[in-house]
Each structure stands twice: as structure tokens, then as C-alpha cells.
């Protein structure tokens, strides 16, 4: 691990949910003035889209909310399990996959576990909007945005500096 507190968002292909979470959280960290204390990244459990950009619908929903970010999709690497303080899968399958790779369970938390408006455990998934219709990307943005507020509180309590 490094001096900066590392947060890694994880989804399936790293083109929809996890890059959007990365963008939303980076935007929040800039707003809070703590971006220099953090390492924020995203990845996928699969490599189908590695090297490619975020889904255009992800970029579009982010821009509608004033969030601009660069992204190149990548697959999770074994070193990520050691180099990030917090691994945040978007759904239960991603959670199981990250744990199966050997991630320390105490550093793996589902994205919506940070949404303070959710009172159930385990928290629900952030659904994959890739094949969905309608406002799926907007719905996912809203879920991620709420969860990032709680995540920022958590990180501010645990990040050095």
C-alpha cells in the first residue's frame, strides 16, 4: 500500500458501473479537497473491454451531472488486491470473484454498503445497465452518487493525512 489511501471500484467489464463510480468519487474528492490524499481507480473482473473506453452512455450520464473523466478499461490484477486499501465491487458476483482471487475480506465492501439510506444487509447490488433499456444509466448514477457520499465519510475517517 502507499501513502495515499487506495480505493478500487470493481464491476464486470469496467465500462459502465465502476468507471462511473470512479468518476463520481473523484469529483467528490476534488470537491472535498482531498484528491491528493487518495488513489482512485476502477477495473473489471473480465477482460472483454480491456484497453477500450467507457460505454458512451456512462460518459453521457456523467457529463449530464457535471462529471468529466478519462478512462481506459482494464482487468483486475493480483497486485490490486494488495495495493488498494478498499476494494468496492458493484454486485454480489463481483464481490465473490474478488474474494475468490484472494482479496482480504476486511477490505472488500459492496458499493451500496456505503449508501446510508439503505437499511438492509447485505445491501442490494448496483445493477449492470449495459443491456438494459430506459434510464438504467441514470438510475445507476443515482445509486452510485448516494453511495459515494457515505464512502467519502468512510474514507475521510480512514485515509492518512
N, C-alpha and C positions, 0 to 999 in steps of 0.2 A: 504494500500500500504506500501511498505517497503522502506528502504534507497536505495535499488538497483532499477533501472528502469526496470520494467517488460514488456517483450514482449511475447505474446502468439500467436502462429500460429495455425489456425483452418482449418481443412478440414472435410471431411465426416467420414472416418473410422480411421484416424490417423495412416495410414500405408504407404502412398505414398507421397502426397504433403507436408503436414505440418511437418512430421519428416525431410523431405529433406530440407525444409526451415529452420527449427531449426538447422540442421547440418551446412548448408551453412552460416547462420548468426552467429553461434557460432565460426566457422572458421574465419570469417571476424572480429569478436570481439577480438579473440585471436591475429590475425594479427595486429589489431589497438592498442592492449594493453589495452583494456577497458573491458575485460571479467569480471573482478572483480566488475565492476560497474553495471552489468546487471544480470537480472534473465530471462532466455530464456527457453521457454517450448513450447510444442505443444499438441494438443488434437483433438478429433473428435466430431462432433455433434451426432454421433451414437456410440453405444457400441458394435457393432458386433465383433470387433477385440481386445477389451479391454483385457489387460494382455499379448498380443502377441507381437512379434517383428515387425519391419518394413518389408515391402514387400522386398523380395530378390532383385528385380530389382531396388528398391530405394537404397538399400545398395550398389549394384553393380555400379550404376551411380555415387554415391557419392565417392566411392573408386577410380573410374577412374579419378576423379578430385582432388584426394588427401585429401578427407574429410572422416574422420572416426568418428562415433558417436555410442553411446549406445542408445537404445530406447525400451520403453515398452509402447504400445498403451494404451490410456485412453480416457474416455469421458469427455467432458467439464463439470465443476461443477459450481453451482451458485456462490461459493466463488471466482472463477476465474474472474467473471465479476467485482468484487471489487478489487481483489488483483493484477491485471495487469494494467499497465498504457496504454498499447496499445494492442488491440485485432485485429489480422490480418487474416481475412477469405480469403480463396483461390478463392472463386467464389461468385456470387450474391446470390445463395441459402444459402450458409453458412453464408453470411452476414445477410440475412433476419432472419435466425434461431437465430443467436447471438443477434440481436436486439430484437427479439420476447421473448428471455429469460430475457430481461430487461437490457442489456448492455447499458451504456451511449453512445449515438450516436457519441459524440465527440471523443471517444476513440476507435472507430471501423473504420478501414480503409482497403479497399481491397488491397491485396498483390501488384498487378500491379499498384496501385496508386503511388507507390514509384519508378516505372521504368521511369526515366527521358526521355527515348526515345519514350514514348507513348504520343501522343498529343490529345487523345480523352478522353472525360468524359461521362459516367463513364468508367473506364478502363476495358479492357477485362478480362475475367476470366483466371485463371490458370486451364487449362482443367485437368480432372481426367484421368490419364493414365492407371488406373487399368485394364480396359477391352480393351484398345487399342492395336494396333499392331505396329510393326516397332520401330522407335526411339522415341516413346512417352515420355519415361522417360528422355531421353537426351534433348528433346525439353522443357520439364517441368523444367529440371535443368537449362537450359539457361535462361528461363523466370525468374525463382527464383533468379538466380545469378545476373541478371541485376537489379531486384527489390531490392535485398539486398544491392546493392551499394547505392541506393537512401535512403533506410531505414537507413543505417548506418549514413548517413549525418543527417537525421532527428533526430535519437537517440542522436548523439553527441551534437546537439543543445538543446536537452530537458532533457537529463539524468543528474542527480546530479553529482557533483564532478569534 
